[in-house]
Amino acid sequence: MPRFRITTKQRKMSNGIIIEPGMSVEVVTSSFSNPVSTNGGQAVVDAFMRIYGVDIKKAGALNTVWLDVKQIG
């Protein structure tokens, strides 16, 4: 199963949520496609909520403008 590392690129403050550059999560998926665009990015949203307690979707940062996606496994 492919593993991806998703890292925030820059600071963003929106809807009372602060995203800092360098916040990073790892997501394991059953698909080789970008997890940010697969299933509405729910795996990425869940990972950021679990690790940092932030709703990256509510902050408007659930896209490749704000997130760097790398396949690591």
CHARMM-style PDB file with segment names, atoms N, HN, CA, C and O in Angstrom:
ATOM      1  N   MET     1       0.837  -1.180   0.000  1.00  0.00      PROA
ATOM      2  CA  MET     1       0.000   0.000   0.000  1.00  0.00      PROA
ATOM      3  C   MET     1       0.886   1.250   0.000  1.00  0.00      PROA
ATOM      4  O   MET     1       1.836   1.333   0.779  1.00  0.00      PROA
ATOM      5  N   PRO     2       0.591   2.194  -0.845  1.00  0.00      PROA
ATOM      6  CA  PRO     2       1.407   3.401  -0.929  1.00  0.00      PROA
ATOM      7  C   PRO     2       1.267   4.286   0.314  1.00  0.00      PROA
ATOM      8  O   PRO     2       0.199   4.385   0.918  1.00  0.00      PROA
ATOM      9  N   ARG     3       2.376   4.917   0.666  1.00  0.00      PROA
ATOM     10  HN  ARG     3       3.243   4.836   0.175  1.00  0.00      PROA
ATOM     11  CA  ARG     3       2.395   5.832   1.800  1.00  0.00      PROA
ATOM     12  C   ARG     3       2.809   7.199   1.285  1.00  0.00      PROA
ATOM     13  O   ARG     3       3.738   7.311   0.486  1.00  0.00      PROA
ATOM     14  N   PHE     4       2.127   8.231   1.737  1.00  0.00      PROA
ATOM     15  HN  PHE     4       1.372   8.140   2.386  1.00  0.00      PROA
ATOM     16  CA  PHE     4       2.389   9.598   1.308  1.00  0.00      PROA
ATOM     17  C   PHE     4       2.696  10.473   2.507  1.00  0.00      PROA
ATOM     18  O   PHE     4       2.125  10.293   3.582  1.00  0.00      PROA
ATOM     19  N   ARG     5       3.604  11.421   2.316  1.00  0.00      PROA
ATOM     20  HN  ARG     5       4.068  11.567   1.443  1.00  0.00      PROA
ATOM     21  CA  ARG     5       3.869  12.448   3.324  1.00  0.00      PROA
ATOM     22  C   ARG     5       3.296  13.757   2.783  1.00  0.00      PROA
ATOM     23  O   ARG     5       3.644  14.188   1.684  1.00  0.00      PROA
ATOM     24  N   ILE     6       2.426  14.376   3.554  1.00  0.00      PROA
ATOM     25  HN  ILE     6       2.143  14.026   4.447  1.00  0.00      PROA
ATOM     26  CA  ILE     6       1.793  15.631   3.168  1.00  0.00      PROA
ATOM     27  C   ILE     6       2.294  16.698   4.129  1.00  0.00      PROA
ATOM     28  O   ILE     6       2.165  16.559   5.346  1.00  0.00      PROA
ATOM     29  N   THR     7       2.870  17.774   3.574  1.00  0.00      PROA
ATOM     30  HN  THR     7       2.974  17.887   2.586  1.00  0.00      PROA
ATOM     31  CA  THR     7       3.477  18.836   4.371  1.00  0.00      PROA
ATOM     32  C   THR     7       2.918  20.189   3.939  1.00  0.00      PROA
ATOM     33  O   THR     7       2.763  20.460   2.749  1.00  0.00      PROA
ATOM     34  N   THR     8       2.620  21.028   4.923  1.00  0.00      PROA
ATOM     35  HN  THR     8       2.746  20.807   5.890  1.00  0.00      PROA
ATOM     36  CA  THR     8       2.133  22.369   4.605  1.00  0.00      PROA
ATOM     37  C   THR     8       3.291  23.219   4.102  1.00  0.00      PROA
ATOM     38  O   THR     8       4.411  23.121   4.603  1.00  0.00      PROA
ATOM     39  N   LYS     9       3.004  24.061   3.097  1.00  0.00      PROA
ATOM     40  HN  LYS     9       2.094  24.141   2.691  1.00  0.00      PROA
ATOM     41  CA  LYS     9       4.047  24.870   2.461  1.00  0.00      PROA
ATOM     42  C   LYS     9       4.249  26.223   3.123  1.00  0.00      PROA
ATOM     43  O   LYS     9       5.379  26.706   3.210  1.00  0.00      PROA
ATOM     44  N   GLN    10       3.166  26.845   3.593  1.00  0.00      PROA
ATOM     45  HN  GLN    10       2.249  26.453   3.523  1.00  0.00      PROA
ATOM     46  CA  GLN    10       3.280  28.201   4.139  1.00  0.00      PROA
ATOM     47  C   GLN    10       2.227  28.438   5.201  1.00  0.00      PROA
ATOM     48  O   GLN    10       1.310  27.635   5.374  1.00  0.00      PROA
ATOM     49  N   ARG    11       2.366  29.543   5.906  1.00  0.00      PROA
ATOM     50  HN  ARG    11       3.111  30.195   5.765  1.00  0.00      PROA
ATOM     51  CA  ARG    11       1.442  29.909   6.975  1.00  0.00      PROA
ATOM     52  C   ARG    11       0.113  30.366   6.376  1.00  0.00      PROA
ATOM     53  O   ARG    11       0.070  31.064   5.363  1.00  0.00      PROA
ATOM     54  N   LYS    12      -0.968  29.949   7.036  1.00  0.00      PROA
ATOM     55  HN  LYS    12      -0.933  29.382   7.859  1.00  0.00      PROA
ATOM     56  CA  LYS    12      -2.303  30.362   6.608  1.00  0.00      PROA
ATOM     57  C   LYS    12      -3.180  30.520   7.841  1.00  0.00      PROA
ATOM     58  O   LYS    12      -3.222  29.641   8.702  1.00  0.00      PROA
ATOM     59  N   MET    13      -3.874  31.641   7.919  1.00  0.00      PROA
ATOM     60  HN  MET    13      -3.839  32.355   7.219  1.00  0.00      PROA
ATOM     61  CA  MET    13      -4.836  31.870   8.989  1.00  0.00      PROA
ATOM     62  C   MET    13      -6.197  32.090   8.335  1.00  0.00      PROA
ATOM     63  O   MET    13      -6.382  33.037   7.570  1.00  0.00      PROA
ATOM     64  N   SER    14      -7.143  31.210   8.641  1.00  0.00      PROA
ATOM     65  HN  SER    14      -6.993  30.441   9.262  1.00  0.00      PROA
ATOM     66  CA  SER    14      -8.461  31.292   8.024  1.00  0.00      PROA
ATOM     67  C   SER    14      -9.485  30.605   8.916  1.00  0.00      PROA
ATOM     68  O   SER    14      -9.214  29.536   9.462  1.00  0.00      PROA
ATOM     69  N   ASN    15     -10.659  31.210   9.068  1.00  0.00      PROA
ATOM     70  HN  ASN    15     -10.880  32.078   8.624  1.00  0.00      PROA
ATOM     71  CA  ASN    15     -11.751  30.643   9.872  1.00  0.00      PROA
ATOM     72  C   ASN    15     -11.311  30.277  11.283  1.00  0.00      PROA
ATOM     73  O   ASN    15     -11.783  29.286  11.840  1.00  0.00      PROA
ATOM     74  N   GLY    16     -10.417  31.064  11.863  1.00  0.00      PROA
ATOM     75  HN  GLY    16     -10.034  31.869  11.411  1.00  0.00      PROA
ATOM     76  CA  GLY    16      -9.946  30.812  13.222  1.00  0.00      PROA
ATOM     77  C   GLY    16      -8.948  29.681  13.339  1.00  0.00      PROA
ATOM     78  O   GLY    16      -8.633  29.246  14.446  1.00  0.00      PROA
ATOM     79  N   ILE    17      -8.450  29.199  12.222  1.00  0.00      PROA
ATOM     80  HN  ILE    17      -8.707  29.552  11.323  1.00  0.00      PROA
ATOM     81  CA  ILE    17      -7.498  28.082  12.211  1.00  0.00      PROA
ATOM     82  C   ILE    17      -6.163  28.591  11.687  1.00  0.00      PROA
ATOM     83  O   ILE    17      -6.110  29.308  10.689  1.00  0.00      PROA
ATOM     84  N   ILE    18      -5.091  28.216  12.366  1.00  0.00      PROA
ATOM     85  HN  ILE    18      -5.134  27.633  13.177  1.00  0.00      PROA
ATOM     86  CA  ILE    18      -3.747  28.612  11.938  1.00  0.00      PROA
ATOM     87  C   ILE    18      -2.994  27.380  11.460  1.00  0.00      PROA
ATOM     88  O   ILE    18      -2.867  26.390  12.180  1.00  0.00      PROA
ATOM     89  N   ILE    19      -2.499  27.462  10.232  1.00  0.00      PROA
ATOM     90  HN  ILE    19      -2.603  28.266   9.647  1.00  0.00      PROA
ATOM     91  CA  ILE    19      -1.671  26.411   9.645  1.00  0.00      PROA
ATOM     92  C   ILE    19      -0.258  26.975   9.550  1.00  0.00      PROA
ATOM     93  O   ILE    19      -0.051  28.049   8.984  1.00  0.00      PROA
ATOM     94  N   GLU    20       0.700  26.260  10.096  1.00  0.00      PROA
ATOM     95  HN  GLU    20       0.532  25.388  10.555  1.00  0.00      PROA
ATOM     96  CA  GLU    20       2.099  26.692  10.060  1.00  0.00      PROA
ATOM     97  C   GLU    20       2.862  25.904   8.995  1.00  0.00      PROA
ATOM     98  O   GLU    20       2.535  24.746   8.735  1.00  0.00      PROA
ATOM     99  N   PRO    21       3.872  26.514   8.379  1.00  0.00      PROA
ATOM    100  CA  PRO    21       4.669  25.774   7.400  1.00  0.00      PROA
ATOM    101  C   PRO    21       5.426  24.627   8.076  1.00  0.00      PROA
ATOM    102  O   PRO    21       5.931  24.770   9.190  1.00  0.00      PROA
ATOM    103  N   GLY    22       5.494  23.501   7.385  1.00  0.00      PROA
ATOM    104  HN  GLY    22       5.084  23.385   6.481  1.00  0.00      PROA
ATOM    105  CA  GLY    22       6.242  22.359   7.906  1.00  0.00      PROA
ATOM    106  C   GLY    22       5.411  21.359   8.683  1.00  0.00      PROA
ATOM    107  O   GLY    22       5.925  20.315   9.086  1.00  0.00      PROA
ATOM    108  N   MET    23       4.128  21.654   8.906  1.00  0.00      PROA
ATOM    109  HN  MET    23       3.710  22.502   8.579  1.00  0.00      PROA
ATOM    110  CA  MET    23       3.267  20.661   9.557  1.00  0.00      PROA
ATOM    111  C   MET    23       3.167  19.470   8.603  1.00  0.00      PROA
ATOM    112  O   MET    23       2.874  19.640   7.419  1.00  0.00      PROA
ATOM    113  N   SER    24       3.408  18.278   9.116  1.00  0.00      PROA
ATOM    114  HN  SER    24       3.646  18.139  10.077  1.00  0.00      PROA
ATOM    115  CA  SER    24       3.516  17.122   8.237  1.00  0.00      PROA
ATOM    116  C   SER    24       2.758  15.926   8.808  1.00  0.00      PROA
ATOM    117  O   SER    24       2.777  15.680  10.014  1.00  0.00      PROA
ATOM    118  N   VAL    25       2.091  15.188   7.922  1.00  0.00      PROA
ATOM    119  HN  VAL    25       2.075  15.388   6.942  1.00  0.00      PROA
ATOM    120  CA  VAL    25       1.415  13.953   8.301  1.00  0.00      PROA
ATOM    121  C   VAL    25       1.746  12.882   7.268  1.00  0.00      PROA
ATOM    122  O   VAL    25       2.139  13.189   6.142  1.00  0.00      PROA
ATOM    123  N   GLU    26       1.583  11.633   7.661  1.00  0.00      PROA
ATOM    124  HN  GLU    26       1.264  11.383   8.576  1.00  0.00      PROA
ATOM    125  CA  GLU    26       1.740  10.526   6.730  1.00  0.00      PROA
ATOM    126  C   GLU    26       0.412   9.796   6.595  1.00  0.00      PROA
ATOM    127  O   GLU    26      -0.291   9.571   7.580  1.00  0.00      PROA
ATOM    128  N   VAL    27       0.082   9.433   5.367  1.00  0.00      PROA
ATOM    129  HN  VAL    27       0.653   9.616   4.567  1.00  0.00      PROA
ATOM    130  CA  VAL    27      -1.180   8.776   5.070  1.00  0.00      PROA
ATOM    131  C   VAL    27      -0.894   7.521   4.247  1.00  0.00      PROA
ATOM    132  O   VAL    27      -0.135   7.572   3.279  1.00  0.00      PROA
ATOM    133  N   VAL    28      -1.493   6.406   4.627  1.00  0.00      PROA
ATOM    134  HN  VAL    28      -2.109   6.365   5.414  1.00  0.00      PROA
ATOM    135  CA  VAL    28      -1.398   5.165   3.868  1.00  0.00      PROA
ATOM    136  C   VAL    28      -2.720   4.987   3.138  1.00  0.00      PROA
ATOM    137  O   VAL    28      -3.788   5.062   3.745  1.00  0.00      PROA
ATOM    138  N   THR    29      -2.642   4.749   1.828  1.00  0.00      PROA
ATOM    139  HN  THR    29      -1.773   4.687   1.336  1.00  0.00      PROA
ATOM    140  CA  THR    29      -3.852   4.589   1.028  1.00  0.00      PROA
ATOM    141  C   THR    29      -3.800   3.286   0.238  1.00  0.00      PROA
ATOM    142  O   THR    29      -2.755   2.643   0.139  1.00  0.00      PROA
ATOM    143  N   SER    30      -4.932   2.914  -0.314  1.00  0.00      PROA
ATOM    144  HN  SER    30      -5.781   3.437  -0.234  1.00  0.00      PROA
ATOM    145  CA  SER    30      -4.973   1.728  -1.170  1.00  0.00      PROA
ATOM    146  C   SER    30      -4.830   2.112  -2.642  1.00  0.00      PROA
ATOM    147  O   SER    30      -4.847   1.251  -3.521  1.00  0.00      PROA
ATOM    148  N   SER    31      -4.690   3.418  -2.902  1.00  0.00      PROA
ATOM    149  HN  SER    31      -4.676   4.118  -2.188  1.00  0.00      PROA
ATOM    150  CA  SER    31      -4.598   3.925  -4.265  1.00  0.00      PROA
ATOM    151  C   SER    31      -3.261   4.637  -4.461  1.00  0.00      PROA
ATOM    152  O   SER    31      -2.700   5.190  -3.515  1.00  0.00      PROA
ATOM    153  N   PHE    32      -2.758   4.620  -5.684  1.00  0.00      PROA
ATOM    154  HN  PHE    32      -3.214   4.171  -6.453  1.00  0.00      PROA
ATOM    155  CA  PHE    32      -1.508   5.302  -5.979  1.00  0.00      PROA
ATOM    156  C   PHE    32      -1.727   6.766  -6.354  1.00  0.00      PROA
ATOM    157  O   PHE    32      -0.766   7.478  -6.642  1.00  0.00      PROA
ATOM    158  N   SER    33      -2.974   7.220  -6.355  1.00  0.00      PROA
ATOM    159  HN  SER    33      -3.755   6.641  -6.121  1.00  0.00      PROA
ATOM    160  CA  SER    33      -3.251   8.613  -6.722  1.00  0.00      PROA
ATOM    161  C   SER    33      -3.121   9.529  -5.508  1.00  0.00      PROA
ATOM    162  O   SER    33      -3.097   9.072  -4.365  1.00  0.00      PROA
ATOM    163  N   ASN    34      -3.040  10.809  -5.775  1.00  0.00      PROA
ATOM    164  HN  ASN    34      -3.060  11.180  -6.703  1.00  0.00      PROA
ATOM    165  CA  ASN    34      -2.837  11.836  -4.765  1.00  0.00      PROA
ATOM    166  C   ASN    34      -3.939  11.773  -3.702  1.00  0.00      PROA
ATOM    167  O   ASN    34      -5.115  11.903  -4.042  1.00  0.00      PROA
ATOM    168  N   PRO    35      -3.588  11.576  -2.413  1.00  0.00      PROA
ATOM    169  CA  PRO    35      -4.612  11.458  -1.372  1.00  0.00      PROA
ATOM    170  C   PRO    35      -5.351  12.770  -1.100  1.00  0.00      PROA
ATOM    171  O   PRO    35      -6.430  12.754  -0.508  1.00  0.00      PROA
ATOM    172  N   VAL    36      -4.794  13.893  -1.519  1.00  0.00      PROA
ATOM    173  HN  VAL    36      -3.918  13.907  -2.000  1.00  0.00      PROA
ATOM    174  CA  VAL    36      -5.468  15.179  -1.328  1.00  0.00      PROA
ATOM    175  C   VAL    36      -6.703  15.269  -2.225  1.00  0.00      PROA
ATOM    176  O   VAL    36      -7.702  15.887  -1.856  1.00  0.00      PROA
ATOM    177  N   SER    37      -6.629  14.654  -3.393  1.00  0.00      PROA
ATOM    178  HN  SER    37      -5.818  14.152  -3.693  1.00  0.00      PROA
ATOM    179  CA  SER    37      -7.754  14.726  -4.328  1.00  0.00      PROA
ATOM    180  C   SER    37      -8.597  13.454  -4.371  1.00  0.00      PROA
ATOM    181  O   SER    37      -9.618  13.427  -5.056  1.00  0.00      PROA
ATOM    182  N   THR    38      -8.202  12.413  -3.666  1.00  0.00      PROA
ATOM    183  HN  THR    38      -7.372  12.435  -3.109  1.00  0.00      PROA
ATOM    184  CA  THR    38      -8.947  11.156  -3.641  1.00  0.00      PROA
ATOM    185  C   THR    38      -9.936  11.161  -2.480  1.00  0.00      PROA
ATOM    186  O   THR    38      -9.568  11.489  -1.352  1.00  0.00      PROA
ATOM    187  N   ASN    39     -11.174  10.803  -2.749  1.00  0.00      PROA
ATOM    188  HN  ASN    39     -11.472  10.536  -3.665  1.00  0.00      PROA
ATOM    189  CA  ASN    39     -12.234  10.749  -1.727  1.00  0.00      PROA
ATOM    190  C   ASN    39     -12.380  12.067  -0.977  1.00  0.00      PROA
ATOM    191  O   ASN    39     -12.639  12.074   0.226  1.00  0.00      PROA
ATOM    192  N   GLY    40     -12.217  13.167  -1.676  1.00  0.00      PROA
ATOM    193  HN  GLY    40     -12.007  13.161  -2.653  1.00  0.00      PROA
ATOM    194  CA  GLY    40     -12.357  14.482  -1.050  1.00  0.00      PROA
ATOM    195  C   GLY    40     -11.267  14.797  -0.049  1.00  0.00      PROA
ATOM    196  O   GLY    40     -11.413  15.709   0.764  1.00  0.00      PROA
ATOM    197  N   GLY    41     -10.167  14.045  -0.101  1.00  0.00      PROA
ATOM    198  HN  GLY    41     -10.048  13.304  -0.762  1.00  0.00      PROA
ATOM    199  CA  GLY    41      -9.043  14.292   0.804  1.00  0.00      PROA
ATOM    200  C   GLY    41      -9.318  13.897   2.247  1.00  0.00      PROA
ATOM    201  O   GLY    41      -8.632  14.360   3.158  1.00  0.00      PROA
ATOM    202  N   GLN    42     -10.315  13.045   2.463  1.00  0.00      PROA
ATOM    203  HN  GLN    42     -10.872  12.669   1.723  1.00  0.00      PROA
ATOM    204  CA  GLN    42     -10.725  12.717   3.831  1.00  0.00      PROA
ATOM    205  C   GLN    42      -9.610  12.098   4.663  1.00  0.00      PROA
ATOM    206  O   GLN    42      -9.522  12.375   5.859  1.00  0.00      PROA
ATOM    207  N   ALA    43      -8.760  11.271   4.070  1.00  0.00      PROA
ATOM    208  HN  ALA    43      -8.831  11.046   3.099  1.00  0.00      PROA
ATOM    209  CA  ALA    43      -7.651  10.666   4.819  1.00  0.00      PROA
ATOM    210  C   ALA    43      -6.686  11.738   5.312  1.00  0.00      PROA
ATOM    211  O   ALA    43      -6.147  11.632   6.414  1.00  0.00      PROA
ATOM    212  N   VAL    44      -6.468  12.767   4.502  1.00  0.00      PROA
ATOM    213  HN  VAL    44      -6.905  12.853   3.607  1.00  0.00      PROA
ATOM    214  CA  VAL    44      -5.580  13.872   4.879  1.00  0.00      PROA
ATOM    215  C   VAL    44      -6.226  14.715   5.972  1.00  0.00      PROA
ATOM    216  O   VAL    44      -5.568  15.088   6.943  1.00  0.00      PROA
ATOM    217  N   VAL    45      -7.505  15.012   5.816  1.00  0.00      PROA
ATOM    218  HN  VAL    45      -8.039  14.709   5.027  1.00  0.00      PROA
ATOM    219  CA  VAL    45      -8.241  15.776   6.833  1.00  0.00      PROA
ATOM    220  C   VAL    45      -8.182  15.049   8.171  1.00  0.00      PROA
ATOM    221  O   VAL    45      -7.906  15.664   9.201  1.00  0.00      PROA
ATOM    222  N   ASP    46      -8.439  13.753   8.159  1.00  0.00      PROA
ATOM    223  HN  ASP    46      -8.663  13.253   7.323  1.00  0.00      PROA
ATOM    224  CA  ASP    46      -8.413  12.955   9.390  1.00  0.00      PROA
ATOM    225  C   ASP    46      -7.028  12.952  10.032  1.00  0.00      PROA
ATOM    226  O   ASP    46      -6.912  13.047  11.254  1.00  0.00      PROA
ATOM    227  N   ALA    47      -5.981  12.845   9.220  1.00  0.00      PROA
ATOM    228  HN  ALA    47      -6.075  12.768   8.228  1.00  0.00      PROA
ATOM    229  CA  ALA    47      -4.615  12.810   9.755  1.00  0.00      PROA
ATOM    230  C   ALA    47      -4.247  14.141  10.413  1.00  0.00      PROA
ATOM    231  O   ALA    47      -3.665  14.147  11.498  1.00  0.00      PROA
ATOM    232  N   PHE    48      -4.574  15.260   9.778  1.00  0.00      PROA
ATOM    233  HN  PHE    48      -5.046  15.255   8.896  1.00  0.00      PROA
ATOM    234  CA  PHE    48      -4.270  16.562  10.379  1.00  0.00      PROA
ATOM    235  C   PHE    48      -5.085  16.781  11.659  1.00  0.00      PROA
ATOM    236  O   PHE    48      -4.583  17.364  12.619  1.00  0.00      PROA
ATOM    237  N   MET    49      -6.330  16.318  11.675  1.00  0.00      PROA
ATOM    238  HN  MET    49      -6.738  15.844  10.895  1.00  0.00      PROA
ATOM    239  CA  MET    49      -7.157  16.451  12.874  1.00  0.00      PROA
ATOM    240  C   MET    49      -6.587  15.597  14.004  1.00  0.00      PROA
ATOM    241  O   MET    49      -6.525  16.039  15.151  1.00  0.00      PROA
ATOM    242  N   ARG    50      -6.169  14.368  13.673  1.00  0.00      PROA
ATOM    243  HN  ARG    50      -6.219  14.009  12.741  1.00  0.00      PROA
ATOM    244  CA  ARG    50      -5.647  13.442  14.681  1.00  0.00      PROA
ATOM    245  C   ARG    50      -4.332  13.936  15.274  1.00  0.00      PROA
ATOM    246  O   ARG    50      -4.132  13.850  16.485  1.00  0.00      PROA
ATOM    247  N   ILE    51      -3.435  14.451  14.436  1.00  0.00      PROA
ATOM    248  HN  ILE    51      -3.598  14.520  13.452  1.00  0.00      PROA
ATOM    249  CA  ILE    51      -2.099  14.817  14.910  1.00  0.00      PROA
ATOM    250  C   ILE    51      -2.032  16.239  15.459  1.00  0.00      PROA
ATOM    251  O   ILE    51      -1.416  16.470  16.499  1.00  0.00      PROA
ATOM    252  N   TYR    52      -2.658  17.194  14.772  1.00  0.00      PROA
ATOM    253  HN  TYR    52      -3.158  17.007  13.927  1.00  0.00      PROA
ATOM    254  CA  TYR    52      -2.542  18.604  15.159  1.00  0.00      PROA
ATOM    255  C   TYR    52      -3.825  19.198  15.723  1.00  0.00      PROA
ATOM    256  O   TYR    52      -3.793  20.284  16.302  1.00  0.00      PROA
ATOM    257  N   GLY    53      -4.943  18.520  15.568  1.00  0.00      PROA
ATOM    258  HN  GLY    53      -4.970  17.638  15.097  1.00  0.00      PROA
ATOM    259  CA  GLY    53      -6.208  19.059  16.051  1.00  0.00      PROA
ATOM    260  C   GLY    53      -6.721  20.218  15.214  1.00  0.00      PROA
ATOM    261  O   GLY    53      -7.467  21.059  15.715  1.00  0.00      PROA
ATOM    262  N   VAL    54      -6.331  20.274  13.943  1.00  0.00      PROA
ATOM    263  HN  VAL    54      -5.725  19.591  13.536  1.00  0.00      PROA
ATOM    264  CA  VAL    54      -6.789  21.342  13.050  1.00  0.00      PROA
ATOM    265  C   VAL    54      -7.573  20.730  11.886  1.00  0.00      PROA
ATOM    266  O   VAL    54      -7.248  19.652  11.388  1.00  0.00      PROA
ATOM    267  N   ASP    55      -8.604  21.447  11.475  1.00  0.00      PROA
ATOM    268  HN  ASP    55      -8.868  22.322  11.880  1.00  0.00      PROA
ATOM    269  CA  ASP    55      -9.413  21.024  10.339  1.00  0.00      PROA
ATOM    270  C   ASP    55      -8.873  21.729   9.099  1.00  0.00      PROA
ATOM    271  O   ASP    55      -9.238  22.870   8.815  1.00  0.00      PROA
ATOM    272  N   ILE    56      -8.012  21.049   8.372  1.00  0.00      PROA
ATOM    273  HN  ILE    56      -7.715  20.122   8.602  1.00  0.00      PROA
ATOM    274  CA  ILE    56      -7.341  21.643   7.218  1.00  0.00      PROA
ATOM    275  C   ILE    56      -8.329  21.977   6.105  1.00  0.00      PROA
ATOM    276  O   ILE    56      -8.084  22.879   5.303  1.00  0.00      PROA
ATOM    277  N   LYS    57      -9.432  21.259   6.056  1.00  0.00      PROA
ATOM    278  HN  LYS    57      -9.631  20.527   6.707  1.00  0.00      PROA
ATOM    279  CA  LYS    57     -10.458  21.539   5.050  1.00  0.00      PROA
ATOM    280  C   LYS    57     -11.193  22.838   5.382  1.00  0.00      PROA
ATOM    281  O   LYS    57     -11.430  23.662   4.499  1.00  0.00      PROA
ATOM    282  N   LYS    58     -11.549  23.018   6.645  1.00  0.00      PROA
ATOM    283  HN  LYS    58     -11.355  22.348   7.362  1.00  0.00      PROA
ATOM    284  CA  LYS    58     -12.223  24.239   7.084  1.00  0.00      PROA
ATOM    285  C   LYS    58     -11.319  25.458   6.903  1.00  0.00      PROA
ATOM    286  O   LYS    58     -11.803  26.563   6.654  1.00  0.00      PROA
ATOM    287  N   ALA    59     -10.007  25.255   7.030  1.00  0.00      PROA
ATOM    288  HN  ALA    59      -9.615  24.358   7.232  1.00  0.00      PROA
ATOM    289  CA  ALA    59      -9.042  26.345   6.838  1.00  0.00      PROA
ATOM    290  C   ALA    59      -8.868  26.693   5.369  1.00  0.00      PROA
ATOM    291  O   ALA    59      -8.236  27.699   5.049  1.00  0.00      PROA
ATOM    292  N   GLY    60      -9.411  25.890   4.478  1.00  0.00      PROA
ATOM    293  HN  GLY    60      -9.925  25.073   4.738  1.00  0.00      PROA
ATOM    294  CA  GLY    60      -9.292  26.147   3.047  1.00  0.00      PROA
ATOM    295  C   GLY    60      -7.929  25.802   2.485  1.00  0.00      PROA
ATOM    296  O   GLY    60      -7.503  26.368   1.478  1.00  0.00      PROA
ATOM    297  N   ALA    61      -7.238  24.869   3.139  1.00  0.00      PROA
ATOM    298  HN  ALA    61      -7.584  24.410   3.957  1.00  0.00      PROA
ATOM    299  CA  ALA    61      -5.883  24.523   2.726  1.00  0.00      PROA
ATOM    300  C   ALA    61      -5.775  23.098   2.199  1.00  0.00      PROA
ATOM    301  O   ALA    61      -4.676  22.548   2.127  1.00  0.00      PROA
ATOM    302  N   LEU    62      -6.892  22.498   1.833  1.00  0.00      PROA
ATOM    303  HN  LEU    62      -7.785  22.945   1.892  1.00  0.00      PROA
ATOM    304  CA  LEU    62      -6.870  21.125   1.346  1.00  0.00      PROA
ATOM    305  C   LEU    62      -6.716  21.112  -0.173  1.00  0.00      PROA
ATOM    306  O   LEU    62      -7.624  20.713  -0.903  1.00  0.00      PROA
ATOM    307  N   ASN    63      -5.546  21.557  -0.632  1.00  0.00      PROA
ATOM    308  HN  ASN    63      -4.809  21.881  -0.040  1.00  0.00      PROA
ATOM    309  CA  ASN    63      -5.222  21.525  -2.063  1.00  0.00      PROA
ATOM    310  C   ASN    63      -3.708  21.625  -2.210  1.00  0.00      PROA
ATOM    311  O   ASN    63      -3.000  21.895  -1.240  1.00  0.00      PROA
ATOM    312  N   THR    64      -3.225  21.409  -3.405  1.00  0.00      PROA
ATOM    313  HN  THR    64      -3.800  21.190  -4.193  1.00  0.00      PROA
ATOM    314  CA  THR    64      -1.775  21.374  -3.625  1.00  0.00      PROA
ATOM    315  C   THR    64      -1.136  22.759  -3.669  1.00  0.00      PROA
ATOM    316  O   THR    64       0.086  22.866  -3.776  1.00  0.00      PROA
ATOM    317  N   VAL    65      -1.924  23.802  -3.589  1.00  0.00      PROA
ATOM    318  HN  VAL    65      -2.916  23.716  -3.502  1.00  0.00      PROA
ATOM    319  CA  VAL    65      -1.356  25.146  -3.448  1.00  0.00      PROA
ATOM    320  C   VAL    65      -0.739  25.268  -2.059  1.00  0.00      PROA
ATOM    321  O   VAL    65       0.330  25.857  -1.903  1.00  0.00      PROA
ATOM    322  N   TRP    66      -1.408  24.715  -1.053  1.00  0.00      PROA
ATOM    323  HN  TRP    66      -2.277  24.237  -1.180  1.00  0.00      PROA
ATOM    324  CA  TRP    66      -0.969  24.818   0.335  1.00  0.00      PROA
ATOM    325  C   TRP    66      -0.234  23.575   0.815  1.00  0.00      PROA
ATOM    326  O   TRP    66       0.491  23.642   1.807  1.00  0.00      PROA
ATOM    327  N   LEU    67      -0.401  22.444   0.138  1.00  0.00      PROA
ATOM    328  HN  LEU    67      -0.990  22.389  -0.668  1.00  0.00      PROA
ATOM    329  CA  LEU    67       0.173  21.185   0.592  1.00  0.00      PROA
ATOM    330  C   LEU    67       1.124  20.580  -0.426  1.00  0.00      PROA
ATOM    331  O   LEU    67       0.859  20.575  -1.628  1.00  0.00      PROA
ATOM    332  N   ASP    68       2.241  20.069   0.086  1.00  0.00      PROA
ATOM    333  HN  ASP    68       2.457  20.073   1.062  1.00  0.00      PROA
ATOM    334  CA  ASP    68       3.215  19.354  -0.750  1.00  0.00      PROA
ATOM    335  C   ASP    68       2.996  17.863  -0.491  1.00  0.00      PROA
ATOM    336  O   ASP    68       3.016  17.422   0.659  1.00  0.00      PROA
ATOM    337  N   VAL    69       2.790  17.095  -1.548  1.00  0.00      PROA
ATOM    338  HN  VAL    69       2.775  17.453  -2.482  1.00  0.00      PROA
ATOM    339  CA  VAL    69       2.518  15.673  -1.431  1.00  0.00      PROA
ATOM    340  C   VAL    69       3.656  14.878  -2.054  1.00  0.00      PROA
ATOM    341  O   VAL    69       4.000  15.077  -3.219  1.00  0.00      PROA
ATOM    342  N   LYS    70       4.241  13.969  -1.265  1.00  0.00      PROA
ATOM    343  HN  LYS    70       3.961  13.807  -0.318  1.00  0.00      PROA
ATOM    344  CA  LYS    70       5.315  13.117  -1.763  1.00  0.00      PROA
ATOM    345  C   LYS    70       5.003  11.666  -1.425  1.00  0.00      PROA
ATOM    346  O   LYS    70       4.611  11.352  -0.301  1.00  0.00      PROA
ATOM    347  N   GLN    71       5.178  10.789  -2.396  1.00  0.00      PROA
ATOM    348  HN  GLN    71       5.496  11.044  -3.310  1.00  0.00      PROA
ATOM    349  CA  GLN    71       5.014   9.362  -2.119  1.00  0.00      PROA
ATOM    350  C   GLN    71       6.319   8.852  -1.516  1.00  0.00      PROA
ATOM    351  O   GLN    71       7.387   9.042  -2.098  1.00  0.00      PROA
ATOM    352  N   ILE    72       6.239   8.210  -0.360  1.00  0.00      PROA
ATOM    353  HN  ILE    72       5.371   8.056   0.112  1.00  0.00      PROA
ATOM    354  CA  ILE    72       7.453   7.761   0.330  1.00  0.00      PROA
ATOM    355  C   ILE    72       7.518   6.245   0.455  1.00  0.00      PROA
ATOM    356  O   ILE    72       8.517   5.714   0.940  1.00  0.00      PROA
ATOM    357  N   GLY    73       6.503   5.555   0.040  1.00  0.00      PROA
ATOM    358  HN  GLY    73       5.692   5.987  -0.354  1.00  0.00      PROA
ATOM    359  CA  GLY    73       6.568   4.112   0.147  1.00  0.00      PROA
ATOM    360  C   GLY    73       5.548   3.429  -0.710  1.00  0.00      PROA
ATOM    361  OT1 GLY    73       5.479   2.200  -0.726  1.00  0.00      PROA
TER     362      GLY     73
END
